[in-house]
């Protein structure tokens, strides 16, 4: 009899199970978003984030402000399957990851990691020294991804900020220092 590792026994949501094969064999291209992607970005954001998706006007303004740090995964046929967006301040050399999104059917295949690695490289090349993000504390898969990339919870309180986005909308604040890391 072989003992199952404890983390797998406690993985009731299936975050650690083997990923399903891609339902779509088309390769995805990682590229900078274009203005013509805005309707498709909105569709993807609504499909994944539903009631907390960015409104169309805000997505447009975020694109105008941070286009060089808005990366998408494109299937070559007009459909986007993921994006990452980082917003950067002009003077303080800080950036926030404002969104990481992968279509549900494409999750658990390293696409979120690919998006994050690419945007972190761009931020580092732009002279950004500190990156922050927020994540729902119960989103274990995202927390594990961010930790594996070197993000740590901010102090105090191990990064937990109660009611960060309003009543009952807690968030974990995590940060990563980019200086001296490659």
C-alpha positions in Angstrom: 0.0 0.0 0.0 1.3 3.4 -1.0 0.6 6.4 1.2 -0.9 9.4 -0.6 1.0 12.7 0.1 -0.9 14.8 2.7 -1.3 17.7 0.3 -3.1 15.5 -2.2 -5.4 14.1 0.5 -6.3 17.6 1.6 -6.8 18.9 -2.0 -10.6 18.8 -2.0 -10.8 21.4 -4.9 -8.5 19.4 -7.1 -5.8 22.0 -7.5 -3.0 19.4 -7.4 -4.5 16.8 -9.6 -3.1 16.1 -13.1 -4.3 18.7 -15.6 -6.7 17.7 -18.3 -5.3 17.8 -21.8 -6.0 21.0 -23.8 -9.4 20.9 -25.4 -8.0 22.9 -28.3 -4.7 21.9 -29.9 -4.0 25.4 -31.5 -0.9 27.0 -30.0 -1.3 30.3 -28.3 0.9 33.3 -29.0 1.9 35.6 -26.2 1.9 39.2 -27.4 1.2 42.8 -26.4 -2.5 43.7 -26.6 -3.7 45.8 -29.4 -6.6 48.3 -29.4 -8.6 45.9 -31.6 -8.4 43.3 -28.7 -10.5 45.3 -26.4 -13.9 43.7 -27.1 -12.3 40.2 -26.8 -10.5 41.2 -23.6 -13.8 42.3 -22.2 -15.5 39.0 -23.2 -12.8 37.0 -21.5 -12.8 39.1 -18.4 -16.6 38.8 -18.0 -16.4 35.1 -18.6 -13.8 34.5 -15.9 -14.6 37.2 -13.4 -18.3 37.6 -13.9 -19.8 40.2 -11.5 -16.4 41.6 -10.6 -15.1 42.0 -14.2 -13.8 45.3 -15.2 -16.4 47.6 -16.8 -15.8 48.3 -20.5 -14.9 52.0 -19.9 -12.3 51.1 -17.3 -10.7 48.4 -19.5 -10.4 51.0 -22.2 -8.7 53.5 -19.9 -6.4 50.8 -18.4 -5.4 49.9 -22.0 -4.6 53.6 -22.8 -2.5 53.9 -19.6 -0.7 50.6 -19.5 -0.7 49.0 -23.0 3.0 48.1 -22.9 2.2 45.9 -19.8 -1.0 44.3 -21.1 -0.1 41.0 -22.6 -2.5 38.5 -24.1 -2.6 34.9 -25.2 -4.0 34.8 -28.7 -5.1 31.6 -30.6 -4.6 33.3 -34.0 -8.3 33.2 -34.9 -9.4 36.2 -33.0 -10.0 34.5 -29.6 -8.0 35.4 -26.5 -7.4 32.8 -23.8 -5.6 34.9 -21.2 -4.2 38.2 -20.2 -2.0 39.9 -17.6 -2.1 43.6 -16.9 0.4 45.6 -14.8 -0.1 49.2 -13.9 3.0 51.2 -13.2 3.6 54.5 -11.4 5.8 57.0 -13.1 8.1 58.0 -10.4 8.2 55.4 -7.6 9.4 52.5 -9.7 6.5 50.4 -8.4 3.9 48.4 -10.3 0.7 46.5 -9.4 -0.5 43.4 -11.2 -4.1 44.6 -11.9 -5.3 41.4 -13.5 -4.2 37.9 -14.4 -6.8 35.9 -16.3 -6.8 32.5 -18.0 -9.9 31.0 -19.7 -11.2 28.2 -17.5 -10.7 25.6 -20.2 -7.0 26.5 -20.5 -6.1 26.5 -16.9 -3.6 24.2 -15.2 -1.2 24.2 -18.1 1.2 26.9 -17.1 -0.4 29.7 -19.0 -0.8 31.9 -15.9 2.9 31.4 -15.1 3.9 32.2 -18.7 1.9 35.4 -18.6 3.4 36.4 -15.2 7.0 35.6 -16.2 6.6 37.7 -19.3 5.2 40.7 -17.6 7.7 40.5 -14.7 10.5 40.5 -17.3 9.1 43.6 -19.0 8.7 45.3 -15.7 12.2 44.5 -14.7 13.5 45.8 -18.1 11.5 49.0 -17.5 13.4 49.6 -14.2 10.5 48.6 -11.9 11.8 47.7 -8.5 8.7 46.5 -6.6 5.6 44.6 -7.8 2.5 44.1 -5.7 -0.8 42.3 -6.3 -3.9 41.3 -4.5 -5.4 37.8 -4.5 -8.5 36.3 -3.0 -7.1 34.4 0.1 -9.1 31.3 -0.8 -7.7 31.1 -4.3 -5.0 28.6 -3.4 -3.9 27.9 -7.0 -3.2 31.6 -7.5 -1.5 32.0 -4.1 0.8 29.0 -4.9 1.6 30.4 -8.3 2.5 33.8 -6.9 4.6 32.2 -4.1 6.4 30.1 -6.7 7.4 33.3 -8.5 8.9 34.8 -5.4 5.9 36.9 -4.1 5.6 37.1 -0.4 2.7 38.3 1.8 3.1 41.9 3.0 3.3 42.6 6.6 1.5 43.2 9.0 -1.0 40.4 9.3 0.7 38.1 6.7 -0.8 40.2 4.0 -4.4 39.7 4.8 -6.5 42.8 4.4 -10.1 42.4 5.5 -12.8 44.1 3.4 -10.1 45.4 1.0 -12.6 45.7 -1.9 -15.6 46.2 0.4 -17.5 44.2 3.0 -16.6 40.5 2.8 -14.1 41.1 0.0 -10.9 40.2 1.8 -7.6 40.2 -0.2 -4.1 38.9 0.4 -1.5 41.6 -0.6 1.7 40.1 -1.9 4.9 41.8 -3.1 8.0 40.9 -5.1 11.3 42.9 -5.2 12.6 42.9 -8.8 16.0 44.5 -8.0 18.8 42.1 -8.1 16.7 39.2 -9.4 16.8 37.6 -12.8 
